[in-house]
Amino acid sequence: MTQRSCPCGLSGPYETCCGRYHRGTAAAPTAEALMRSRYSAFVRRDSAYLLRTWHPRTRPARLDLDPGMRWTGLEILGTTDGSAFHATGTVTFRASCSGGSLHERSRFERAGGAWVYVDGDFLP
């Protein structure tokens, strides 16, 4: 049986890559790992994980994902801080989808020891 590669773009299978974060059996160790896992959650339409990893002060009450949206690839363009030694970090990325792409610089913070998404700026 062939395991499917993770949507986040890393070489491992989903189950041992972002799947473990989605299941809650592990926490993303860096802001980039959280960014990748959140992208994979968008691909898999896992709104519960997206809300769970969103900072409480900026989290929406609910998240309605477009069932017609097809995410096709993630490119990490840069990171600042966001390691085990930091309290904040940013990840600049381009996420491709059917019909275009999303270019964003996302901000992350630690809340209760875990990395969470705060907000982001759309880039041209």
NORKAKA-V300031 format. One record per pair of residues at least 4 apart in sequence whose C-alpha atoms are under 7 Angstrom apart, sorted by sequence separation. I is the first residue (numbers start at 1). GAP is how many residues later the second one is. D is the distance in whole Angstrom. If there is no record, write none. Layout:
i=I gap=GAP d=D
i=I gap=GAP d=D
This chain:
i=6 gap=4 d=6
i=12 gap=4 d=7
i=13 gap=4 d=6
i=14 gap=4 d=6
i=15 gap=4 d=4
i=16 gap=4 d=6
i=18 gap=4 d=6
i=19 gap=4 d=6
i=20 gap=4 d=6
i=21 gap=4 d=6
i=29 gap=4 d=6
i=30 gap=4 d=6
i=31 gap=4 d=6
i=32 gap=4 d=6
i=33 gap=4 d=6
i=34 gap=4 d=6
i=35 gap=4 d=6
i=36 gap=4 d=6
i=37 gap=4 d=6
i=38 gap=4 d=6
i=39 gap=4 d=6
i=40 gap=4 d=6
i=41 gap=4 d=6
i=42 gap=4 d=6
i=46 gap=4 d=7
i=47 gap=4 d=6
i=48 gap=4 d=6
i=49 gap=4 d=6
i=50 gap=4 d=6
i=55 gap=4 d=6
i=82 gap=4 d=5
i=96 gap=4 d=6
i=97 gap=4 d=5
i=110 gap=4 d=5
i=111 gap=4 d=6
i=12 gap=5 d=6
i=14 gap=5 d=5
i=15 gap=5 d=6
i=20 gap=5 d=5
i=21 gap=5 d=5
i=28 gap=5 d=5
i=41 gap=5 d=5
i=54 gap=5 d=5
i=81 gap=5 d=6
i=82 gap=5 d=7
i=96 gap=5 d=4
i=110 gap=5 d=4
i=111 gap=5 d=7
i=5 gap=6 d=6
i=6 gap=6 d=6
i=20 gap=6 d=6
i=21 gap=6 d=6
i=28 gap=6 d=5
i=82 gap=6 d=6
i=95 gap=6 d=5
i=96 gap=6 d=6
i=109 gap=6 d=6
i=110 gap=6 d=6
i=5 gap=7 d=6
i=6 gap=7 d=5
i=21 gap=7 d=6
i=81 gap=7 d=7
i=82 gap=7 d=4
i=94 gap=7 d=7
i=95 gap=7 d=5
i=108 gap=7 d=7
i=109 gap=7 d=6
i=5 gap=8 d=4
i=6 gap=8 d=4
i=41 gap=8 d=7
i=51 gap=8 d=7
i=81 gap=8 d=5
i=82 gap=8 d=7
i=94 gap=8 d=6
i=95 gap=8 d=7
i=108 gap=8 d=6
i=109 gap=8 d=7
i=4 gap=9 d=5
i=5 gap=9 d=5
i=41 gap=9 d=7
i=80 gap=9 d=6
i=81 gap=9 d=7
i=94 gap=9 d=4
i=108 gap=9 d=5
i=109 gap=9 d=7
i=3 gap=10 d=6
i=4 gap=10 d=6
i=80 gap=10 d=5
i=93 gap=10 d=6
i=94 gap=10 d=7
i=107 gap=10 d=6
i=108 gap=10 d=5
i=6 gap=11 d=6
i=79 gap=11 d=6
i=80 gap=11 d=7
i=93 gap=11 d=6
i=107 gap=11 d=5
i=6 gap=12 d=7
i=38 gap=12 d=6
i=79 gap=12 d=4
i=92 gap=12 d=6
i=93 gap=12 d=7
i=107 gap=12 d=5
i=78 gap=13 d=6
i=79 gap=13 d=6
i=92 gap=13 d=4
i=106 gap=13 d=6
i=107 gap=13 d=6
i=78 gap=14 d=5
i=91 gap=14 d=6
i=92 gap=14 d=6
i=106 gap=14 d=4
i=77 gap=15 d=5
i=78 gap=15 d=7
i=90 gap=15 d=7
i=91 gap=15 d=5
i=105 gap=15 d=5
i=106 gap=15 d=6
i=47 gap=16 d=6
i=76 gap=16 d=6
i=77 gap=16 d=5
i=90 gap=16 d=5
i=91 gap=16 d=7
i=104 gap=16 d=6
i=105 gap=16 d=5
i=76 gap=17 d=4
i=90 gap=17 d=5
i=104 gap=17 d=5
i=105 gap=17 d=7
i=75 gap=18 d=6
i=76 gap=18 d=7
i=89 gap=18 d=6
i=90 gap=18 d=6
i=104 gap=18 d=4
i=18 gap=19 d=5
i=75 gap=19 d=5
i=89 gap=19 d=5
i=103 gap=19 d=6
i=104 gap=19 d=5
i=45 gap=20 d=7
i=74 gap=20 d=6
i=75 gap=20 d=6
i=88 gap=20 d=6
i=89 gap=20 d=7
i=103 gap=20 d=5
i=74 gap=21 d=5
i=88 gap=21 d=4
i=103 gap=21 d=7
i=18 gap=22 d=7
i=73 gap=22 d=6
i=74 gap=22 d=6
i=87 gap=22 d=6
i=88 gap=22 d=6
i=73 gap=23 d=5
i=87 gap=23 d=5
i=72 gap=24 d=5
i=71 gap=25 d=6
i=72 gap=25 d=5
i=71 gap=26 d=4
i=72 gap=26 d=7
i=22 gap=27 d=6
i=70 gap=27 d=5
i=71 gap=27 d=7
i=8 gap=28 d=5
i=43 gap=28 d=6
i=70 gap=28 d=6
i=8 gap=29 d=7
i=69 gap=29 d=7
i=8 gap=31 d=6
i=8 gap=32 d=5
i=7 gap=33 d=5
i=31 gap=51 d=5
i=30 gap=52 d=6
i=31 gap=52 d=7
i=30 gap=53 d=5
i=30 gap=54 d=6
i=29 gap=55 d=6
i=31 gap=58 d=6
i=32 gap=59 d=6
i=58 gap=60 d=6
i=55 gap=61 d=5
i=54 gap=62 d=5
i=55 gap=62 d=6
i=53 gap=63 d=5
i=54 gap=63 d=5
i=55 gap=63 d=5
i=53 gap=64 d=6
i=54 gap=64 d=6
i=9 gap=65 d=6
i=8 gap=66 d=6
i=31 gap=77 d=6
i=34 gap=81 d=7
i=31 gap=84 d=6
i=30 gap=85 d=7
i=27 gap=87 d=7
i=28 gap=87 d=7
